[in-house]
Amino acid sequence: MADTDTTSSEHTQLQDLVYALAPSPHFAQDGICFAARRSGLYRSDDGGANWRTTYDSLNLEAPLATTAVVVSPAFESDHSVLAGSQGGVLRSVDGGESWNVAVFPPPPPIVSALAISPDFIRDGTLFAGTVEDGVFRSADRGGRWSAWNFGLLDLSVLCVAISPNFAADETLFVGTETGVFRSTNGGRAWREVNFPTEYAPVISLALSPDYAEDGVLFAGTESRGLFRGADRGDTWEQIGEDAIQDSVNGIVLSPQFPARPEILVVLGTGLLVSRDGGPSWSGWQADLPTDHGLTCAAAPQGLDPDAPLLIGLVGGDVIRI
Amino acid sequence: MAKSQTQRVVFQPATYQGFQRGIHQIVAAVRPTLGPLPRIVALESTVSSSTMPEVLDNGGVIARRIIQIADRDADMGAMFLRHLLWHMHEKVGDGTATAAVMFQSIYDQGVRYIVAGGNAMQLRRFMETGMRVILDELSDMATRLEGKQKLAQVAESICYDPPLAKMLGEIFDIIGEYGRLETRSGRGRELEREYVEGMYWSGGVLSRQMIADHAKMRTDMENAAILISDLEIEDPRQLTPVLETTIKAGFQSLMMIVGKLSDSATAFLLSVSKDADKFRGIAVKAPQVTAADRAAALQDLAVLTGGRVLAKAAGFTPGSVKPQDLGQARRAWADRSHFGIVGGKGDPRALREHIATLRAAFEQTDEPGDRRNLRERIGKLMGGSATLWVGGATEMEIEARKELAKRTADALRGAIADGVLPGGGVSLLACRPALLHKLEQSTDPDERAAYRILIRALEAPIRTILTNAGHDASEVMAEIKGARPGHGFDVRSGQVVDVAQAGIFDSAGVQRQVIHSAVGGAALALTVDVLVHHKQPPQAMDTA
């Protein structure tokens, strides 16, 4: 059984919980990971064993709920971290030591998800999904943001997923209260995809690392299970319907997908993994705490059984197994 | 009475001869405009002989401007084709010159065959069979149009104006098939574009004093309640229940869409909005072109914002407003002539269903006015719009380029909806083997004649493109026939190329309409046997 380390949660008026985890691209070497929590943004420098708040420099009077976090693909050199909150985006270029507030048009949006271009070092592009205002786009490394919602008929954005080949195909998807929308022009305009509306809300998305070739993506719903999209989202099929009956809070694919067709789904009550692309599912090999719901996961070194897995919990704890 | 109105009845062969003269005149006027290296047509001004002639490169408009031909037999043929081309222009915005040259080829060949003893009705029937074969072939060849680069390539094959095509490619990549595009005269010489977030309607604030930002001459409100109505409010006291309902529902700002607000009611609304930090209320005029348009706009607003239309005709009064009747928006704005909504808080499922219903209605109607209205409504609801500012050296140049931009935009919408085909006449040539196969299978002389006529007519557009560009059509056609499938002649480079790879595309919808108009129209025209003239020539009314 893998070791299990637990951080202590900082209690606020609302129960703390982990919204998102963002490990450094060089996690295996530097052990850095960020956790976006209702009580703020936290950083671990030891692979998830210990965590410290990153908002000290802001001298906040009350905890700033942080709903999303992304780190730069070039974090090692640019130390860029962006955190989404209720009111906008904070950005740091020193790994979270100090922060700048990004400029959004009024009224202040509630950020629900962030996505960063894989080619961020060159294009400086970021996307912020929001609860009421659709998608904002920044092309200057998060300094200024503007709404681009042409064709986005549902502005309640719950998750964002960006193509690994974004530099070439300019593709990203958002999951919303009523389904899935796709942009093929860098988030400037959106089109409905044929995701069955009755299965929405879509709360998690993951694109195949080989999306440019296979056009495959996965969508997790709040209460109707997991779906596999083919043809870049034109056709959808439900997978694992017998095993997955809970909300799909997160989807993690093997970095070698589809050659290694491994899919990990984070359910409210546990983790399931499929190692054959979806037909069969089993529980994750490690024991998990049963008294807290699971909210998100990160697999910075892939889905090998002996690779570390970070899991965010209701209550604000992050466990490493 | 009928006898007194009838001056002359024309029989064969004068019918065909007269029709043919008229068709030839229209086609001769339109033909030079076909292809990427076209020539233009100057028309004498209808306003005054001292003004500049009108310069046109659009087959549909040129045909429309020819309102009468002195030779009355020829006039009937000319008007037959003119109507067909204008209808096509209205429907798809492009392809009229292609249809005209195909029409002429089919008609001329058909007349020769019928005069030699062929059966006109049978010929028409088999031509319609051939038409379906061509349409099936075109459908099989069509590919989806996506991405600004491909959109720009298609736009360029329509307008032959690379900067305009590039701009329209970007715009339509964003706004999509139904998106709202306004084309306005620019102040400089260049093309510029602007994207507007959200939806807006005509109908500005009802009082200048409701403008909060005098520098921008507009008012912006956040998290606003929206009263959606055509109510006519005379008495200031009628506002009280509306304002009470709004404030009780927790809103600090209210946009009232109304049919009318009296001066005293306006003054009352301004007085309660004095402290804008506590409450701001503005009133805007309900959109109005026709009563039906207004009702449609209010319905769209209700779906978008989650409110309810309080229609005067349905007996609603300001006193009957309930909290759930109010729509909501993240932002609402108004200036002197428009008001807009950004982030309407209506049910997104209801919005998607509403748009799907409008799209279905759009697909089902052929009436250009209805299609335009429905497209505008869908475009407004899609969440944004674009404005293209067209500059130029002279007003005439700006107007001509604006017209070109609008026509290209219409054709691009069709291309996005229906897909694209290899351009430069190549897709039409590629339909010939299927017709040849039908020809080989048939033994009926009328059927064989119909397929032969169509095979030859499919060459007419490419031959015209080549001739217009100054090439020897027969020589180049021989080159194309020896080339691989999908290859055609790029008249600008003077080389045989893979047209799709060279970015030469035609709209599949336009090409299908070309076939419908040219084959269906010519087949019908060939069955016209008798002309009946009124005593007095009809008055030429249409000068649009």
Contacts between the chains, C-beta under 8 A, distances in Angstrom:
chain1	res1	chain2	res2	distance
A	106	B	222	6.2
A	106	B	331	8.0
A	107	B	222	4.3
A	107	B	223	6.5
A	107	B	330	6.3
A	107	B	331	7.1
A	132	B	330	5.9
A	132	B	343	6.3
A	132	B	345	7.5
A	133	B	330	6.0
A	133	B	343	5.6
A	134	B	343	7.3
A	134	B	383	7.7
A	147	B	197	5.6
A	147	B	342	7.9
A	149	B	197	6.7
A	149	B	383	4.7
A	149	B	384	6.6
A	150	B	174	5.3
A	150	B	175	6.0
A	150	B	176	7.1
A	150	B	179	7.0
A	150	B	195	7.6
A	150	B	382	6.4
A	150	B	383	5.4
A	150	B	384	4.2
A	151	B	176	5.8
A	151	B	382	5.3
A	151	B	383	6.2
A	152	B	383	5.9
A	153	B	348	5.9
A	153	B	351	5.5
A	153	B	352	5.2
A	153	B	355	6.7
A	153	B	381	7.7
A	153	B	382	7.4
A	153	B	383	7.0
A	154	B	348	3.6
A	154	B	351	7.6
A	154	B	352	7.3
A	155	B	343	5.8
A	155	B	348	7.3
A	156	B	348	6.8
A	176	B	348	7.1
A	177	B	348	5.9
A	178	B	348	4.7
A	178	B	349	5.2
A	178	B	352	6.2
A	184	B	146	6.4
A	184	B	147	6.9
A	185	B	147	7.5
A	185	B	148	6.6
A	185	B	173	5.1
A	185	B	174	6.7
A	188	B	173	7.5
A	188	B	174	5.1
A	189	B	173	6.7
A	189	B	174	4.3
A	189	B	175	7.0
A	189	B	176	6.5
A	191	B	176	6.9
A	192	B	352	7.2
A	197	B	349	6.5
A	197	B	352	7.0
